[in-house]
Amino acid sequence: MTCPYAEICGGCLRRGMSEEQYRETKTAAFRRILSGIKADFAFGEPVFVADGTRRRAAMAFRRRKGKVTLGFNEAASGNVVDCETCALLTPKLNAALPDVRRLLTEVCALPFTERKKGRKAVPVFLDGGDVWLCEADNGTDVVLEFDRPLELGHRMAVFELAQGFEGIIRISHRRRPDAEAEPVVEKNAPYVKIADTFVYIPAGTFLQPSREGEQALVSLVLKYLGETSGRIADLFCGVGTFSYPLARNPANRVLAVDSSERLLEGFRRTVNKNMIPNIEIAAKNLFKYPLDTSELKGFAAVVFDPPRAGAEAQAAQLAVLPEADRPAKIIAVSCNPHSFVRDANILLAGGYKLAEVTIVDQFVYSNHSELVALFTK
């Protein structure tokens, strides 16, 4: 798909290539990174996700001289390219952009009250921030991010505008990327369907960038699992992207672990509402406190899908498991091949075998790649 911003926007560094050249370049770069793995292994057939399928986007906005600019940063610059549409995004997200721009224009036009000790309160105006968009199955979820509390006037404006936004079903606000997003108006509870289960998604939660990419990852995890069944650990489980498909086999008992209590609260509600008896949910910071050797006993398989930092601490615990206690299979999902190489070498040094790695290119036209890998005893 052509893009009028391709020459200046930093979001699609490789959009100028032909499809054949792009795939060859992306695969070659992926293989170069994985050459750091200290073992021989097979490469699976690469999976390339189509353009125009991104259901999540983080966009920047700026206000200058009363005009709001909404888009992505220029390549190697802090300047924001004003994008009316984005070729990466789904049609529904692109359709929501005019309403998002109108919302930001209204919020930026209303003054905030700034109080400093010993001084009179003065009105100040927002000059920029970020907006996070997510296409749920029943509408678009919007999170406004800027480091000021929403005042009554802003809340009233958001509420009134939201009533006229047909495709936007929830608008929330947070002050930092790591802060909990507070819903300001929720017309419908956003949900996505995973393995025939309607899964509620909290504001600002992580989803795979595209439905097509998510399905590719799930299919590879199930393929690598094969006939193996029993107790399965789903570590860094998120909203349950892999837990729900794994639990469809009644022979499996899934332990789903993540650090976010708020996310897991919604996960539990969905599991209970759908009466899924073979998913157990536990809260744990796996970066600081990975499942140790006593907790890892008895699993037939372990699946882990960490953030970009990888699963170094958890891989180290898996590596020192006694042979008799080791899972038959470890399936690693990673959005950062560099941290995966480190984690893979830890597992290899501990005695596991890396059987196969498959690239899933759902970060279209970027330098980023995702992968699924199978380790065996």
VENFENSUL-V299941 format. One record per residue. N is the residue number from 1. RES is the residue in three letters. BURIAL is b if it has 24 or more other C-alpha atoms within 12 Angstrom, else e. Layout:
N&RES&BURIAL + N&RES&BURIAL
This chain:
1&MET&e + 2&THR&e + 3&CYS&b + 4&PRO&e + 5&TYR&b + 6&ALA&b + 7&GLU&e + 8&ILE&b + 9&CYS&b + 10&GLY&b + 11&GLY&b + 12&CYS&b + 13&LEU&b + 14&ARG&b + 15&ARG&b + 16&GLY&e + 17&MET&e + 18&SER&e + 19&GLU&e + 20&GLU&e + 21&GLN&e + 22&TYR&e + 23&ARG&b + 24&GLU&e + 25&THR&e + 26&LYS&b + 27&THR&b + 28&ALA&e + 29&ALA&e + 30&PHE&b + 31&ARG&b + 32&ARG&e + 33&ILE&e + 34&LEU&b + 35&SER&e + 36&GLY&e + 37&ILE&b + 38&LYS&e + 39&ALA&e + 40&ASP&e + 41&PHE&b + 42&ALA&e + 43&PHE&b + 44&GLY&e + 45&GLU&e + 46&PRO&b + 47&VAL&b + 48&PHE&b + 49&VAL&b + 50&ALA&b + 51&ASP&b + 52&GLY&b + 53&THR&b + 54&ARG&b + 55&ARG&b + 56&ARG&b + 57&ALA&b + 58&ALA&b + 59&MET&b + 60&ALA&b + 61&PHE&b + 62&ARG&b + 63&ARG&b + 64&ARG&e + 65&LYS&e + 66&GLY&e + 67&LYS&e + 68&VAL&b + 69&THR&b + 70&LEU&b + 71&GLY&b + 72&PHE&b + 73&ASN&b + 74&GLU&e + 75&ALA&e + 76&ALA&e + 77&SER&e + 78&GLY&e + 79&ASN&e + 80&VAL&b + 81&VAL&b + 82&ASP&b + 83&CYS&b + 84&GLU&b + 85&THR&b + 86&CYS&b + 87&ALA&b + 88&LEU&b + 89&LEU&b + 90&THR&b + 91&PRO&e + 92&LYS&b + 93&LEU&b + 94&ASN&b + 95&ALA&b + 96&ALA&b + 97&LEU&b + 98&PRO&b + 99&ASP&b + 100&VAL&b + 101&ARG&b + 102&ARG&b + 103&LEU&b + 104&LEU&b + 105&THR&b + 106&GLU&b + 107&VAL&b + 108&CYS&b + 109&ALA&b + 110&LEU&b + 111&PRO&e + 112&PHE&b + 113&THR&e + 114&GLU&e + 115&ARG&e + 116&LYS&e + 117&LYS&e + 118&GLY&e + 119&ARG&e + 120&LYS&e + 121&ALA&e + 122&VAL&e + 123&PRO&e + 124&VAL&e + 125&PHE&b + 126&LEU&b + 127&ASP&b + 128&GLY&b + 129&GLY&b + 130&ASP&b + 131&VAL&b + 132&TRP&b + 133&LEU&b + 134&CYS&b + 135&GLU&b + 136&ALA&b + 137&ASP&b + 138&ASN&b + 139&GLY&b + 140&THR&b + 141&ASP&b + 142&VAL&b + 143&VAL&b + 144&LEU&b + 145&GLU&b + 146&PHE&b + 147&ASP&e + 148&ARG&b + 149&PRO&b + 150&LEU&b + 151&GLU&e + 152&LEU&e + 153&GLY&e + 154&HIS&b + 155&ARG&b + 156&MET&e + 157&ALA&b + 158&VAL&b + 159&PHE&b + 160&GLU&e + 161&LEU&b + 162&ALA&b + 163&GLN&e + 164&GLY&e + 165&PHE&b + 166&GLU&e + 167&GLY&b + 168&ILE&b + 169&ILE&b + 170&ARG&b + 171&ILE&b + 172&SER&b + 173&HIS&b + 174&ARG&b + 175&ARG&e + 176&ARG&e + 177&PRO&e + 178&ASP&e + 179&ALA&e + 180&GLU&e + 181&ALA&b + 182&GLU&b + 183&PRO&b + 184&VAL&b + 185&VAL&b + 186&GLU&b + 187&LYS&b + 188&ASN&b + 189&ALA&b + 190&PRO&b + 191&TYR&b + 192&VAL&b + 193&LYS&b + 194&ILE&b + 195&ALA&e + 196&ASP&e + 197&THR&b + 198&PHE&b + 199&VAL&b + 200&TYR&b + 201&ILE&b + 202&PRO&b + 203&ALA&b + 204&GLY&b + 205&THR&b + 206&PHE&b + 207&LEU&b + 208&GLN&b + 209&PRO&b + 210&SER&b + 211&ARG&b + 212&GLU&b + 213&GLY&b + 214&GLU&b + 215&GLN&b + 216&ALA&b + 217&LEU&b + 218&VAL&b + 219&SER&b + 220&LEU&b + 221&VAL&b + 222&LEU&b + 223&LYS&e + 224&TYR&b + 225&LEU&b + 226&GLY&e + 227&GLU&e + 228&THR&b + 229&SER&b + 230&GLY&b + 231&ARG&b + 232&ILE&b + 233&ALA&b + 234&ASP&b + 235&LEU&b + 236&PHE&b + 237&CYS&b + 238&GLY&b + 239&VAL&b + 240&GLY&b + 241&THR&b + 242&PHE&b + 243&SER&b + 244&TYR&b + 245&PRO&b + 246&LEU&b + 247&ALA&b + 248&ARG&e + 249&ASN&b + 250&PRO&e + 251&ALA&e + 252&ASN&b + 253&ARG&b + 254&VAL&b + 255&LEU&b + 256&ALA&b + 257&VAL&b + 258&ASP&b + 259&SER&b + 260&SER&b + 261&GLU&e + 262&ARG&b + 263&LEU&b + 264&LEU&b + 265&GLU&b + 266&GLY&b + 267&PHE&b + 268&ARG&b + 269&ARG&e + 270&THR&b + 271&VAL&b + 272&ASN&e + 273&LYS&e + 274&ASN&e + 275&MET&e + 276&ILE&b + 277&PRO&e + 278&ASN&b + 279&ILE&b + 280&GLU&b + 281&ILE&b + 282&ALA&b + 283&ALA&b + 284&LYS&b + 285&ASN&e + 286&LEU&b + 287&PHE&b + 288&LYS&e + 289&TYR&e + 290&PRO&b + 291&LEU&b + 292&ASP&b + 293&THR&b + 294&SER&e + 295&GLU&e + 296&LEU&b + 297&LYS&b + 298&GLY&b + 299&PHE&b + 300&ALA&b + 301&ALA&b + 302&VAL&b + 303&VAL&b + 304&PHE&b + 305&ASP&b + 306&PRO&b + 307&PRO&b + 308&ARG&e + 309&ALA&e + 310&GLY&b + 311&ALA&b + 312&GLU&b + 313&ALA&b + 314&GLN&b + 315&ALA&b + 316&ALA&b + 317&GLN&b + 318&LEU&b + 319&ALA&b + 320&VAL&b + 321&LEU&b + 322&PRO&e + 323&GLU&e + 324&ALA&e + 325&ASP&e + 326&ARG&b + 327&PRO&b + 328&ALA&b + 329&LYS&b + 330&ILE&b + 331&ILE&b + 332&ALA&b + 333&VAL&b + 334&SER&b + 335&CYS&b + 336&ASN&b + 337&PRO&b + 338&HIS&b + 339&SER&b + 340&PHE&b + 341&VAL&b + 342&ARG&b + 343&ASP&b + 344&ALA&b + 345&ASN&b + 346&ILE&b + 347&LEU&b + 348&LEU&b + 349&ALA&e + 350&GLY&b + 351&GLY&e + 352&TYR&b + 353&LYS&b + 354&LEU&b + 355&ALA&b + 356&GLU&b + 357&VAL&b + 358&THR&b + 359&ILE&b + 360&VAL&b + 361&ASP&b + 362&GLN&b + 363&PHE&b + 364&VAL&b + 365&TYR&b + 366&SER&b + 367&ASN&b + 368&HIS&b + 369&SER&b + 370&GLU&b + 371&LEU&b + 372&VAL&b + 373&ALA&b + 374&LEU&b + 375&PHE&b + 376&THR&b + 377&LYS&b
